Amino acid sequence: MEGGIHVSIAAERLTEWMGIPITNTLLMSWVVVLVLMFFAWKTTRQTRLVPGKFQIITETLFGGLTDFVAETLESKDLAKRFTPFLLAIFLFILIGNWLEFIPGVESIVYHHPDGTSIPLLRALNTDLNVTLALALIAFITIEVTGVAVLGIFKYAGKFINFHSPVGFFVGLLELLSEMIRLISFSFRLFGNIFAGSVLVMIITFLAPYIIPVPFMLFEIFVGLIQAAVFSLLTLFFIKLAIMDTSH
């Protein structure tokens, strides 16, 4: 709608390639990946035997995160495996949330052949497909880790228990909670980021100058919290998956 506010829950399609739709959130995901690749290149390129300030900060943060993961999982080996994974999820979500507030990101429009104009880039986590994909990655990682650490029969024993009616009922509830986890993971992130994006859009439309700034700062904080929550929940659910409850 020209001159007004247009809110679309689904990501807008820019074009397609070999039948695969190319949306503005998919394009944004490529931008996020490029930013992460640049950050990784910059970090490794500046690695020195005598560390500088930037290297000291990154090594301290990564070491502290690794220690936290090791303490949570009670295993240094598992911490070495999962710290990069958890950090990648955190940074992907965080950068995807923060890029929205760079001037020009959502104001650059793409003129579709059908005559409509849509944003070329869109906040990454306002697309339910993105948050669902992240939740699916976390879900598969959690379940595979549980099977790898405990073994398939012991892990399945958490959900299938014929020792007593109560144990069987509790096992079914645990199995149901595993399924619900996938939904809660995706909708929690999507709901918070989409609602914030719409709020900032409305405030900017009604008062386009100074007033939106505090709301943007708050949403930057929310983006950080949501990235941390998603990563921490993944870590804690991995911990629950590898716990041996047979004793």
C-alpha positions in Angstrom: 0.0 0.0 0.0 1.6 3.3 -1.2 2.1 5.9 1.5 1.0 3.6 4.2 2.2 0.7 6.3 2.4 -2.7 4.7 3.0 -5.7 7.0 3.6 -9.1 5.5 4.0 -12.2 7.7 5.5 -14.2 4.9 8.7 -13.2 3.3 8.3 -11.4 -0.1 9.5 -13.2 -3.2 12.0 -11.3 -5.3 12.5 -13.9 -8.1 13.2 -17.6 -8.4 16.0 -19.8 -9.6 15.4 -23.3 -11.0 12.0 -23.2 -9.4 13.4 -22.2 -6.0 11.9 -18.9 -4.7 14.4 -16.2 -3.8 13.0 -14.1 -1.0 14.2 -11.0 0.7 14.9 -12.9 3.9 17.0 -15.5 1.9 19.0 -12.7 0.5 19.5 -11.3 4.0 20.7 -14.7 5.1 23.4 -14.6 2.5 24.4 -11.1 3.7 24.6 -12.5 7.3 26.8 -15.4 6.2 29.1 -13.0 4.3 29.4 -10.9 7.5 30.2 -14.0 9.5 32.8 -15.1 6.9 34.4 -11.7 7.0 34.5 -11.7 10.8 36.0 -15.2 10.8 38.6 -14.1 8.2 39.4 -10.9 10.1 39.8 -12.8 13.4 42.1 -15.6 12.1 44.1 -13.1 9.9 45.1 -11.1 13.0 46.2 -14.1 15.0 49.7 -13.5 16.4 52.0 -15.3 18.8 52.1 -12.1 20.8 48.3 -11.2 20.8 47.0 -7.8 20.3 44.0 -6.2 22.0 41.5 -7.6 19.6 42.9 -11.1 19.8 43.1 -11.0 23.6 39.4 -10.0 23.7 38.2 -12.7 21.3 40.3 -15.4 23.0 39.1 -14.4 26.4 35.5 -14.5 25.3 35.8 -17.8 23.5 37.7 -19.3 26.4 35.1 -18.1 28.9 32.3 -19.5 26.7 34.1 -22.9 26.4 34.5 -23.1 30.1 30.8 -22.3 30.6 29.8 -25.0 28.2 32.2 -27.5 29.7 30.8 -26.8 33.2 27.2 -27.1 31.9 27.8 -30.4 30.0 30.4 -31.6 32.6 32.7 -32.6 29.7 35.6 -30.7 28.1 35.4 -32.9 25.0 31.8 -32.1 24.5 32.5 -28.4 25.1 35.1 -28.4 22.3 32.6 -29.9 20.0 29.6 -27.7 20.8 31.1 -24.3 21.6 31.7 -23.4 17.9 28.2 -24.7 17.1 26.5 -22.7 19.8 28.5 -19.6 19.0 27.6 -19.9 15.3 23.9 -20.0 16.1 24.2 -17.1 18.5 26.1 -14.9 16.0 23.9 -15.9 13.1 20.7 -14.9 15.0 22.3 -11.8 16.5 23.7 -10.4 13.2 20.4 -11.2 11.5 18.6 -9.2 14.2 20.9 -6.2 14.2 21.4 -5.7 10.5 17.7 -4.6 10.4 18.7 -1.4 12.0 21.4 -0.4 9.6 20.1 2.6 7.6 18.9 1.6 4.2 18.5 -2.1 4.8 14.7 -2.2 4.6 14.3 1.1 2.8 15.9 -0.2 -0.4 13.1 -1.5 -2.5 12.9 -4.0 -5.4 10.5 -3.2 -8.2 8.8 -6.5 -9.1 7.8 -7.1 -12.7 4.2 -7.2 -11.6 4.4 -3.6 -10.6 4.7 -4.0 -6.8 7.6 -2.6 -4.7 9.0 -4.7 -1.9 12.0 -4.4 0.4 15.1 -5.9 -1.1 16.3 -7.0 2.3 14.1 -8.0 5.3 14.9 -8.7 9.0 16.1 -12.3 8.9 14.1 -13.7 11.9 10.8 -12.2 10.9 10.5 -15.1 8.5 9.0 -18.2 10.2 10.8 -20.4 7.7 14.2 -19.2 9.0 13.4 -19.6 12.7 11.9 -23.1 12.0 15.0 -24.1 10.1 17.2 -23.0 13.1 14.9 -24.8 15.5 15.1 -28.0 13.3 18.9 -27.8 13.3 18.9 -27.4 17.1 16.4 -30.2 17.5 18.3 -32.7 15.4 21.5 -31.8 17.2 20.0 -32.4 20.6 18.4 -35.8 19.6 21.5 -37.1 17.8 23.7 -36.0 20.7 21.5 -37.9 23.2 21.7 -41.0 21.1 25.5 -40.7 20.6 26.3 -40.2 24.2 23.8 -42.6 25.9 23.2 -45.1 23.1 19.9 -45.5 21.2 18.3 -47.9 23.7 19.1 -46.0 26.8 18.1 -42.7 25.2 14.8 -44.3 23.9 14.2 -45.5 27.5 13.6 -41.9 28.5 10.4 -41.9 26.5 9.4 -45.6 26.4 9.0 -47.0 29.9 6.9 -50.1 30.7 8.0 -50.5 34.3 4.9 -48.8 35.7 1.8 -46.9 34.4 3.2 -43.7 35.9 6.5 -44.2 34.2 4.9 -44.9 30.9 2.7 -41.7 31.2 5.7 -39.6 32.1 7.7 -41.0 29.2 4.8 -40.0 26.8 4.9 -36.5 28.3 8.6 -36.3 27.7 8.2 -37.4 24.1 5.5 -34.8 23.6 7.7 -32.1 25.1 10.4 -33.0 22.6 8.0 -32.4 19.7 6.6 -29.2 21.2 10.2 -27.9 21.7 10.6 -27.6 17.9 7.5 -25.4 17.8 8.4 -23.3 20.8 11.9 -22.7 19.6 10.8 -21.3 16.3 7.7 -19.3 17.4 9.5 -17.7 20.4 12.2 -16.2 18.2 9.9 -15.3 15.3 7.2 -13.8 17.5 9.6 -11.5 19.5 11.5 -10.3 16.4 8.5 -9.9 14.2 6.5 -7.9 16.8 9.5 -5.6 17.4 10.0 -5.0 13.7 6.3 -4.1 13.3 6.4 -1.8 16.4 9.4 0.1 15.1 7.8 0.3 11.6 4.6 1.8 13.1 6.5 4.3 15.4 8.7 5.4 12.5 5.7 5.9 10.3 3.9 8.0 12.9 6.9 9.9 14.2 9.8 9.5 11.7 12.6 11.4 13.5 13.8 11.2 17.1 11.0 9.2 18.8 11.8 5.9 17.1 15.4 5.9 18.4 14.6 4.5 22.0 12.4 1.8 20.5 15.2 0.8 18.1 17.7 0.7 21.0 15.3 -1.5 22.9 14.9 -3.8 19.9 18.7 -4.1 19.6 18.7 -5.2 23.2 15.9 -7.7 22.5 17.8 -9.0 19.5 20.8 -9.7 21.7 18.6 -11.4 24.4 16.8 -13.6 21.9 20.0 -14.8 20.3 21.4 -15.6 23.8 18.1 -17.4 24.8 18.1 -19.5 21.7 21.7 -20.6 22.2 21.4 -21.2 25.9 18.2 -23.2 25.5 20.0 -25.4 22.9 22.8 -25.9 25.4 20.6 -26.8 28.3 18.5 -29.2 26.2 21.7 -30.9 25.0 22.5 -31.3 28.7 19.1 -32.8 29.4 19.5 -35.1 26.4 22.8 -36.6 27.7 21.7 -37.0 31.3 21.4 -40.6 32.3 18.1 -40.9 34.2 18.1 -44.7 34.5 19.6 -44.7 38.0 
